[in-house]
Amino acid sequence: MAVPAEEFAAVGEAAREVIREAKAAGVYVFGGGINADVAPLMVAPDGTVTSETYPQTKEFDGGFCVLELPSREAAIQWAARIAKACRCAQELREFGYDPES
């Protein structure tokens, strides 16, 4: 769902408020927005660079955040809060830590 231009500032503030709450709760790791002014690139194993992206991410818009949470249920609750603030569905992924770290 696209946010109407006149509501964009309110949605941005609502999203930032949820991030402030995540920081206050001590679960925020990092996040940021996608810079729409810079086109994505694909870099092949041989170093060849092309101006493209994966077909499934052509519509990727907005940003992301990484939260460290105690359970999948907690992650779903935070994702729901972010979805409500952003007025759109959020993709939830589990981060796989490097076993050598």
Secondary structure, DSSP 8 states (H G I E B T S, - for coil): ----GGGHHHHHHHHHHHHHHHHHHT-EEEEEE--TTS---EE-TT--EES---GGGTT--SEEEEE--SSHHHHHHHHHHHHHHHTS----------TT-
